[in-house]
């Protein structure tokens, strides 16, 4: 989706506006929108905000490999090696099952 592309291109503020607009249309955003917010916050070096967003995404869609990978990235950035490994295990389990939000 366009917002994810903007994140990948490093156009963070534009991505944030895109997702804010989407949330104004649907105030109960899906897990993928929460993941996008987590990615934005992670790239902006806001680990607490990123963690809140990814935990909410995983609450909505616990089988999301992308959510578990982002959580692993957060754990690695905070040198929580065991937790990062566990999150990556979850990503592999759910990725292999074909589950997830993309």
Rosetta constraint file for C-alpha pairs under 8 A:
AtomPair CA 1 CA 5 HARMONIC 6.44 0.50
AtomPair CA 2 CA 6 HARMONIC 6.30 0.50
AtomPair CA 2 CA 15 HARMONIC 7.98 0.50
AtomPair CA 3 CA 7 HARMONIC 6.43 0.50
AtomPair CA 3 CA 14 HARMONIC 7.98 0.50
AtomPair CA 3 CA 15 HARMONIC 4.88 0.50
AtomPair CA 3 CA 16 HARMONIC 7.68 0.50
AtomPair CA 3 CA 18 HARMONIC 5.90 0.50
AtomPair CA 3 CA 19 HARMONIC 6.47 0.50
AtomPair CA 3 CA 36 HARMONIC 7.71 0.50
AtomPair CA 4 CA 8 HARMONIC 6.30 0.50
AtomPair CA 4 CA 15 HARMONIC 7.20 0.50
AtomPair CA 4 CA 36 HARMONIC 6.68 0.50
AtomPair CA 5 CA 9 HARMONIC 6.19 0.50
AtomPair CA 6 CA 10 HARMONIC 6.25 0.50
AtomPair CA 6 CA 11 HARMONIC 5.08 0.50
AtomPair CA 6 CA 12 HARMONIC 6.58 0.50
AtomPair CA 6 CA 14 HARMONIC 6.89 0.50
AtomPair CA 6 CA 15 HARMONIC 5.27 0.50
AtomPair CA 7 CA 11 HARMONIC 5.66 0.50
AtomPair CA 7 CA 12 HARMONIC 5.42 0.50
AtomPair CA 7 CA 15 HARMONIC 5.93 0.50
AtomPair CA 7 CA 39 HARMONIC 7.64 0.50
AtomPair CA 7 CA 40 HARMONIC 6.67 0.50
AtomPair CA 11 CA 15 HARMONIC 6.21 0.50
AtomPair CA 12 CA 16 HARMONIC 6.07 0.50
AtomPair CA 12 CA 40 HARMONIC 6.37 0.50
AtomPair CA 13 CA 17 HARMONIC 6.27 0.50
AtomPair CA 14 CA 18 HARMONIC 6.23 0.50
AtomPair CA 15 CA 19 HARMONIC 6.23 0.50
AtomPair CA 15 CA 40 HARMONIC 7.88 0.50
AtomPair CA 16 CA 20 HARMONIC 6.03 0.50
AtomPair CA 16 CA 37 HARMONIC 7.51 0.50
AtomPair CA 16 CA 40 HARMONIC 7.29 0.50
AtomPair CA 17 CA 21 HARMONIC 6.09 0.50
AtomPair CA 18 CA 22 HARMONIC 6.37 0.50
AtomPair CA 19 CA 23 HARMONIC 6.10 0.50
AtomPair CA 19 CA 33 HARMONIC 7.03 0.50
AtomPair CA 19 CA 36 HARMONIC 7.88 0.50
AtomPair CA 19 CA 37 HARMONIC 7.76 0.50
AtomPair CA 20 CA 24 HARMONIC 6.18 0.50
AtomPair CA 21 CA 25 HARMONIC 6.55 0.50
AtomPair CA 22 CA 26 HARMONIC 6.29 0.50
AtomPair CA 23 CA 27 HARMONIC 4.99 0.50
AtomPair CA 23 CA 28 HARMONIC 7.16 0.50
AtomPair CA 23 CA 29 HARMONIC 6.02 0.50
AtomPair CA 29 CA 33 HARMONIC 5.86 0.50
AtomPair CA 29 CA 34 HARMONIC 7.14 0.50
AtomPair CA 30 CA 34 HARMONIC 6.83 0.50
AtomPair CA 30 CA 57 HARMONIC 7.71 0.50
AtomPair CA 30 CA 60 HARMONIC 7.40 0.50
AtomPair CA 31 CA 35 HARMONIC 6.21 0.50
AtomPair CA 31 CA 56 HARMONIC 7.45 0.50
AtomPair CA 31 CA 57 HARMONIC 4.39 0.50
AtomPair CA 31 CA 58 HARMONIC 7.16 0.50
AtomPair CA 31 CA 60 HARMONIC 5.61 0.50
AtomPair CA 31 CA 61 HARMONIC 6.02 0.50
AtomPair CA 31 CA 101 HARMONIC 7.15 0.50
AtomPair CA 32 CA 36 HARMONIC 6.21 0.50
AtomPair CA 32 CA 57 HARMONIC 6.93 0.50
AtomPair CA 32 CA 101 HARMONIC 6.09 0.50
AtomPair CA 32 CA 102 HARMONIC 7.33 0.50
AtomPair CA 33 CA 37 HARMONIC 6.31 0.50
AtomPair CA 33 CA 57 HARMONIC 7.90 0.50
AtomPair CA 34 CA 38 HARMONIC 6.21 0.50
AtomPair CA 34 CA 53 HARMONIC 5.26 0.50
AtomPair CA 34 CA 54 HARMONIC 6.38 0.50
AtomPair CA 34 CA 56 HARMONIC 6.69 0.50
AtomPair CA 34 CA 57 HARMONIC 5.17 0.50
AtomPair CA 35 CA 39 HARMONIC 6.18 0.50
AtomPair CA 35 CA 53 HARMONIC 6.34 0.50
AtomPair CA 35 CA 54 HARMONIC 5.52 0.50
AtomPair CA 35 CA 57 HARMONIC 5.80 0.50
AtomPair CA 35 CA 66 HARMONIC 7.90 0.50
AtomPair CA 35 CA 67 HARMONIC 6.41 0.50
AtomPair CA 36 CA 40 HARMONIC 6.21 0.50
AtomPair CA 37 CA 41 HARMONIC 6.15 0.50
AtomPair CA 37 CA 50 HARMONIC 7.05 0.50
AtomPair CA 37 CA 53 HARMONIC 6.16 0.50
AtomPair CA 38 CA 42 HARMONIC 6.00 0.50
AtomPair CA 38 CA 49 HARMONIC 6.95 0.50
AtomPair CA 38 CA 50 HARMONIC 4.09 0.50
AtomPair CA 38 CA 51 HARMONIC 6.77 0.50
AtomPair CA 38 CA 52 HARMONIC 7.57 0.50
AtomPair CA 38 CA 53 HARMONIC 4.85 0.50
AtomPair CA 38 CA 54 HARMONIC 5.43 0.50
AtomPair CA 38 CA 70 HARMONIC 7.80 0.50
AtomPair CA 39 CA 43 HARMONIC 6.16 0.50
AtomPair CA 39 CA 50 HARMONIC 6.67 0.50
AtomPair CA 39 CA 70 HARMONIC 7.35 0.50
AtomPair CA 40 CA 44 HARMONIC 6.21 0.50
AtomPair CA 40 CA 50 HARMONIC 7.53 0.50
AtomPair CA 41 CA 45 HARMONIC 6.24 0.50
AtomPair CA 41 CA 46 HARMONIC 5.04 0.50
AtomPair CA 41 CA 47 HARMONIC 6.79 0.50
AtomPair CA 41 CA 49 HARMONIC 5.95 0.50
AtomPair CA 41 CA 50 HARMONIC 4.89 0.50
AtomPair CA 42 CA 46 HARMONIC 5.46 0.50
AtomPair CA 42 CA 47 HARMONIC 5.65 0.50
AtomPair CA 42 CA 49 HARMONIC 7.73 0.50
AtomPair CA 42 CA 50 HARMONIC 5.27 0.50
AtomPair CA 42 CA 74 HARMONIC 7.63 0.50
AtomPair CA 46 CA 50 HARMONIC 6.09 0.50
AtomPair CA 47 CA 51 HARMONIC 5.92 0.50
AtomPair CA 47 CA 74 HARMONIC 6.78 0.50
AtomPair CA 48 CA 52 HARMONIC 6.31 0.50
AtomPair CA 49 CA 53 HARMONIC 6.29 0.50
AtomPair CA 50 CA 54 HARMONIC 6.12 0.50
AtomPair CA 50 CA 74 HARMONIC 7.85 0.50
AtomPair CA 51 CA 55 HARMONIC 5.92 0.50
AtomPair CA 51 CA 71 HARMONIC 7.12 0.50
AtomPair CA 51 CA 74 HARMONIC 7.16 0.50
AtomPair CA 52 CA 56 HARMONIC 6.17 0.50
AtomPair CA 53 CA 57 HARMONIC 6.19 0.50
AtomPair CA 54 CA 58 HARMONIC 6.10 0.50
AtomPair CA 54 CA 67 HARMONIC 6.11 0.50
AtomPair CA 54 CA 70 HARMONIC 7.13 0.50
AtomPair CA 54 CA 71 HARMONIC 6.58 0.50
AtomPair CA 55 CA 59 HARMONIC 6.07 0.50
AtomPair CA 55 CA 71 HARMONIC 7.92 0.50
AtomPair CA 56 CA 60 HARMONIC 6.28 0.50
AtomPair CA 57 CA 61 HARMONIC 5.95 0.50
AtomPair CA 57 CA 62 HARMONIC 7.56 0.50
AtomPair CA 57 CA 67 HARMONIC 6.72 0.50
AtomPair CA 58 CA 62 HARMONIC 4.38 0.50
AtomPair CA 58 CA 63 HARMONIC 7.35 0.50
AtomPair CA 58 CA 64 HARMONIC 6.79 0.50
AtomPair CA 58 CA 67 HARMONIC 6.11 0.50
AtomPair CA 58 CA 68 HARMONIC 7.62 0.50
AtomPair CA 61 CA 100 HARMONIC 7.24 0.50
AtomPair CA 61 CA 101 HARMONIC 7.41 0.50
AtomPair CA 62 CA 67 HARMONIC 7.96 0.50
AtomPair CA 63 CA 94 HARMONIC 5.49 0.50
AtomPair CA 63 CA 99 HARMONIC 5.82 0.50
AtomPair CA 63 CA 100 HARMONIC 5.34 0.50
AtomPair CA 64 CA 68 HARMONIC 6.48 0.50
AtomPair CA 64 CA 91 HARMONIC 7.16 0.50
AtomPair CA 64 CA 94 HARMONIC 6.61 0.50
AtomPair CA 64 CA 95 HARMONIC 7.65 0.50
AtomPair CA 64 CA 99 HARMONIC 6.46 0.50
AtomPair CA 64 CA 100 HARMONIC 3.86 0.50
AtomPair CA 64 CA 101 HARMONIC 5.60 0.50
AtomPair CA 64 CA 102 HARMONIC 7.40 0.50
AtomPair CA 65 CA 69 HARMONIC 6.16 0.50
AtomPair CA 65 CA 90 HARMONIC 7.09 0.50
AtomPair CA 65 CA 91 HARMONIC 4.12 0.50
AtomPair CA 65 CA 92 HARMONIC 6.94 0.50
AtomPair CA 65 CA 93 HARMONIC 8.00 0.50
AtomPair CA 65 CA 94 HARMONIC 5.61 0.50
AtomPair CA 65 CA 95 HARMONIC 5.32 0.50
AtomPair CA 65 CA 99 HARMONIC 7.49 0.50
AtomPair CA 65 CA 100 HARMONIC 5.82 0.50
AtomPair CA 65 CA 101 HARMONIC 7.84 0.50
AtomPair CA 65 CA 102 HARMONIC 7.83 0.50
AtomPair CA 66 CA 70 HARMONIC 6.19 0.50
AtomPair CA 66 CA 91 HARMONIC 6.96 0.50
AtomPair CA 66 CA 100 HARMONIC 7.34 0.50
AtomPair CA 66 CA 101 HARMONIC 7.47 0.50
AtomPair CA 66 CA 102 HARMONIC 6.57 0.50
AtomPair CA 67 CA 71 HARMONIC 6.20 0.50
AtomPair CA 67 CA 91 HARMONIC 7.74 0.50
AtomPair CA 68 CA 72 HARMONIC 6.09 0.50
AtomPair CA 68 CA 87 HARMONIC 5.25 0.50
AtomPair CA 68 CA 88 HARMONIC 6.35 0.50
AtomPair CA 68 CA 90 HARMONIC 6.31 0.50
AtomPair CA 68 CA 91 HARMONIC 5.12 0.50
AtomPair CA 69 CA 73 HARMONIC 6.22 0.50
AtomPair CA 69 CA 87 HARMONIC 6.65 0.50
AtomPair CA 69 CA 88 HARMONIC 5.96 0.50
AtomPair CA 69 CA 91 HARMONIC 6.01 0.50
AtomPair CA 70 CA 74 HARMONIC 6.31 0.50
AtomPair CA 71 CA 75 HARMONIC 6.21 0.50
AtomPair CA 71 CA 84 HARMONIC 7.28 0.50
AtomPair CA 71 CA 87 HARMONIC 6.45 0.50
AtomPair CA 72 CA 76 HARMONIC 6.06 0.50
AtomPair CA 72 CA 83 HARMONIC 7.23 0.50
AtomPair CA 72 CA 84 HARMONIC 4.27 0.50
AtomPair CA 72 CA 85 HARMONIC 7.02 0.50
AtomPair CA 72 CA 86 HARMONIC 7.89 0.50
AtomPair CA 72 CA 87 HARMONIC 5.17 0.50
AtomPair CA 72 CA 88 HARMONIC 5.96 0.50
AtomPair CA 73 CA 77 HARMONIC 6.13 0.50
AtomPair CA 73 CA 84 HARMONIC 7.04 0.50
AtomPair CA 74 CA 78 HARMONIC 6.46 0.50
AtomPair CA 74 CA 84 HARMONIC 7.77 0.50
AtomPair CA 75 CA 79 HARMONIC 6.14 0.50
AtomPair CA 75 CA 80 HARMONIC 5.01 0.50
AtomPair CA 75 CA 81 HARMONIC 6.83 0.50
AtomPair CA 75 CA 83 HARMONIC 6.29 0.50
AtomPair CA 75 CA 84 HARMONIC 4.99 0.50
AtomPair CA 76 CA 80 HARMONIC 5.66 0.50
AtomPair CA 76 CA 81 HARMONIC 6.05 0.50
AtomPair CA 76 CA 84 HARMONIC 5.76 0.50
AtomPair CA 80 CA 84 HARMONIC 6.12 0.50
AtomPair CA 81 CA 85 HARMONIC 6.16 0.50
AtomPair CA 82 CA 86 HARMONIC 6.24 0.50
AtomPair CA 83 CA 87 HARMONIC 6.16 0.50
AtomPair CA 84 CA 88 HARMONIC 6.19 0.50
AtomPair CA 85 CA 89 HARMONIC 6.18 0.50
AtomPair CA 86 CA 90 HARMONIC 6.37 0.50
AtomPair CA 87 CA 91 HARMONIC 6.32 0.50
AtomPair CA 88 CA 92 HARMONIC 6.22 0.50
AtomPair CA 89 CA 93 HARMONIC 6.17 0.50
AtomPair CA 90 CA 94 HARMONIC 6.13 0.50
AtomPair CA 91 CA 95 HARMONIC 5.69 0.50
AtomPair CA 92 CA 96 HARMONIC 5.89 0.50
AtomPair CA 93 CA 97 HARMONIC 6.44 0.50
AtomPair CA 94 CA 98 HARMONIC 6.46 0.50
AtomPair CA 94 CA 99 HARMONIC 5.57 0.50
AtomPair CA 94 CA 100 HARMONIC 7.03 0.50
AtomPair CA 95 CA 99 HARMONIC 6.12 0.50
AtomPair CA 95 CA 100 HARMONIC 7.16 0.50
